[in-house]
Amino acid sequence: MSPSGDLNERSNRLRAERSPQHRRAEGGDRFAGSFTALGTLAYEGARVSACVLDLETGAELLSIDDRIVLPTAGLGTILLLIEVSARLTARDDTGFGLLEAVQPASSDPHIPDPRSGEPRGRVRGAGLWRHLQAPALPVVDVTTLVAALNDGVATNALLAHISLDAVRLRAESLGLTRTALLDRVRDSRGPDDAPNLSVGSTDEIAALIAALVRGDVVDRPTSSRVLDWMALNPDLSLVASAFGLDPLSHGPADHGVHLVNRTGSDSGVRADAGAIRGPRAAVTYAVTVQFDDTNLPTRLRVISAMRAVGLDILDYIH
């Protein structure tokens, strides 16, 4: 079987016509809280998608519009992590060396660098590199910043080095048809820019993470490296807020619970996907909510609903 065989087989199966996905599936009453919380958000006008899979059996425990494509913000950079990891495994020269965080050359951050054609400006928002003095870092360190902090400067440096086309080809080779990294990180998006940093369907994202856990994404060393990077994520504010883990140090199993996850946040978008193993079971999950982010109570309801999914997952695995 090819390394991406399981993903391609699942992708082909999911293309077949099926009934709308608004059910708790094999999870039964265990996921009643998730179904109610996310259903309430949908009733209020949010676009909701969720998928929870048992890692051992592959059974769908929760499935709510898991094939629709929604913005996923920084969560989509998992595809960039996979491409970098594959190059490191292959000892490709582009997986090594130093990458620069180019300072703005003018007051217009969109004036391109003549060497790369990429905009020079450092983006604001998430990340640490824009606060550091180091003008250049090794590729692996830059990738670590992307994995741990969704660092915008680091993401753009990697994309300038590797290219969006390479990331797109990697995603296609894995059988992904509804999940993609569309653009570099931008402070604002104009009419000529991609409307979102990334998009995805929760069924594909949950299946991709399951394949990483099995070691089937490219090969086991590539998959394991991506999971190690994902374990650095300190954002446990969404689904993972239910697991009681230390945001800054949750690599080893804690009270029998081991988590790796990746999140994405933008105006009106919250996404969380990961794999969690407990004493009784293990699952992969992906939850995305797109909502009208006009006030704090609305945002807090979204966060609370995503935590409800985490509570049901915890009840299933622990």
N, C-alpha and C positions, 0 to 999 in steps of 0.2 A: 504493500500500500504506500502511495506517495505521502510525504509529510503533511500535505494539506488535504489529503483524501477525505478525512472526516468532515472538514469544513465545506469542501466542495459538494460532498454528498448531501449534507444538511442544507446547503444553499439551494441545490436543485430541488430537494423535497419541499422547501418553503416556497418555491416559485409556483408550485401546484396550487390550484384554487382550493381554499378552505374557508370555513365559516368565520365570521368576525371573532377576534380574540378578546372576549370579555368574560373570563372565567378563572376560577381558582385551580383548575386542572387537577393534577394528582395531589396537590396540597390539601384539598378539601377544606374543612373548617379551620385547619391550622393557619390558613392565610385569609381568614374572613376579615381580620382587622385591616390588612393591606388593601383588600378589594373595596372595603367600605371607604377608607381614607382617600384612596386615589380616585374612586368613583365620585366622591363628593367634590374633589377638585375639578374633575371633568364636568360635572353638573354645573359648576360655577363658571365654566368657560375655558379652563386650562386644557391644553393638549397633553395627554398623559400616555406614557408607554412603559411597560414593565415586563420583565422576563426573569424567572427564577428557575434554575435547573438543578436537579440532584446530580452531583458530580459522579457518583458511582453508577447510577442506573441511566442517567440521561433524561429522566422523566421531567416533564414540565410541571412545576409546582405552582407557578403563578404565571398567567399570560394575559396581559391587557394591551391590546393594540400593539403587539410586539413587532409588527412588520412595518409600521409607519415610520417615515424618516423625519427626524426632528433635529434641530441644532443641538450639538453636544459640547460646544465651547472647547476647553482644553482637554477634555477626555479623548478627543480624536488624535492627540499627539501620541497615543499608544502606538499608532502605525509608524510614526517617526522612530520611536524607540525600537520597534521590531526591525526596521531597516538598518539602523545603526548597529544593533546587536548582530544581525546577519553578516554585516561587513567585518565586524570584529572576529567572528567565528571563522570567516573565510580568509582572515589575515589580509583583507583588502586595504591598500594604502590609504583610501579615503576614510577608514575608520580610525586613523591615527593622526598625529600632528597637532598643531596649535590652531585655534580659531580666534579671530579678533572680534571684540565688541566695538564696532566702529563708532566713533563720536560724531555727532552732527557737524556737517561742514558749513551749514548756513542756518538761518532761522526757519527755513522750510524743510521739515523732516522728510518730505517726499522727493527731494532732489536725489537722483540715483547716484550711487558710487560708480565712477567710470570703470572700475575694475570688474565689478560683479553685476552691475545693472540693478542691484537691490537698493532700496531706499536707505539712506544713511542714518536716519534718526533713531535714537534709542526710544523704545516705547515705554510708556508709563504702565501702571497696573501691577499685576502679579509678578513676583520674582525678586531675586537678590542681586544679580550681577550688576544692575544699574547702580547699586549702592557700593560696589566694591571698587578698589583702585586697580585691580589687575586688568590690563588692556587685552590680554589674551589668555586662554586656558586650553588645556588638552581636550580633545574631542570627548573623551570619556567623562571628564569633569563637566563639560558643557551639557552632555546628555544627562548626567546626574542632576544638574540644576533643572532641566526640563522635567525629569521624572519626579523629583521631590517637590518642586514648587511651581510647576507650570510656568517657568520663567520665560517671559516674552522675549527678552534680549537673546537668551540662549536658544530658544526655539527658532528665532529668525537667523541666528548665526548658523545653526545646523542646516536649516533649509537652504540658505545661500550656498552652503558647502555641498549638500547632497542632492538637492532639487526636489521640488514637489512631484515632478514626473516620476522620479525613482520611487517615491513613497506610493504614488498611485499604482505603479506597476506591481509593487510588492503586495498591495491590497488586492489587486486583481488576481495575482497568483495564489492567494489564499482563498479565493472564491467569494470575496466580499463584493456585493453588488449595490448595497444600500448604505455603506459605511465608508467615509472618505475624509481625509484632511484636504481642505479646499484652498487654503491660503496661508500666508504668513500672518503673524499677529499685527494688528493695527489699532491705533488709538481711536480712529474713526473710519468708517467705511463709506466710500463714495459710490456713485452710480456705476463706475467701471470696475469696482472691486467685488469679489465674492461676498455674498450677503452674510456669510458665517465663516468662522474659522474651520469648523468641521460639522459634519452631520453623521447620523447613524440610526440604525434600528436596533432596538434592545435585543431582539432575537440573535442577530449577528454578533453583537458585542458580547453577550453572555456566552455564546458558542465559541467565540475567539478566545476568551479568557479560559474556558474549559480546555481548549486545545493547548494553550500555553501550559496549563497545569499538567496535562498529559505529556508534554514535551513534543507536541506534533507541529508546532509553528516553526517551520524550516527544519530544525533539529533540536535535540534536547539541550545542548549548550546555549543555543540562541534563546530558546524559551526560558530557561532557568535564569539567564542574565536579565531578561525583561522583567521576570517576576521579582528578582532581587531589587531592581530599580523601583518597581511599583511599591515594594514594601517600605520605601522611604517616605511615601506620601503622608504628610501630617494632617491632611484635611479629613477629619472624622466627623464633620458637621452635618452630614446628610443621612443616608441609610446607615452608615457605620457608626453614627452617634449612639445607636442602641447597644453596642457591643461592650461598652465599659472599658475600652482600651486606652492606654497612654498615647496621645497623639504624636508625641515626639520619640517614642521608643516602643514599638509594638512588633518588632521583628520576630523574636521568639514567641512560642505559644504562651499565652497568659491565661491562667485558669482553664487550660485546655482549649483555648480559642486562638487560632492563627489566621490572620487576615492579610491579604494584599488587595489594594484597591486603587482606583484612579477616578478623579473627579473633574468636573468642568462647571464653571460658574461664569455667567455673563448676565447682562441686564435681561431679565425675563427668562432665564434659562438656568436650571439646576440639573446636573447629571452625576450619577455615581454608579460605578460598576466595579465588581471585584470577585474574589473567591475567598470563602471563609470555611474553615474546617473546625469542627467541634468534637467532643467526645462521642457523639452519637451519629453524626452525619456530616457531609460537606456539600456545599452548593456554590454555584456561580450565579451572580445576579447582575442585572442592569436595569436602572430606573432613570427615566428622563421626564422632566416636566417643563413645558414651555407655557408661560403665563404672563398676564398683564401686570408688570411690576410697577404699579403706580403708588403703592403705599406699603408700609411696613406690615400691617396685619395680614395682607395677602401673601407676602413673602414668608411670613412666619407659619402660615397655614401650609404652604408648600413644604417647608422644612419639616414640620410636624408630621405630614403625611408620609414623607420619605422615611422618617424615623419609624413610623408604624410598620413599614415593610421590614426594616431591620429587626424590630421586636419579634415579628413573626418568623423571620429567618433564625433568630437566636433560639426561639422556642423549638424550632425544627432540629437544630444541630446540637443542642445542649441538653 
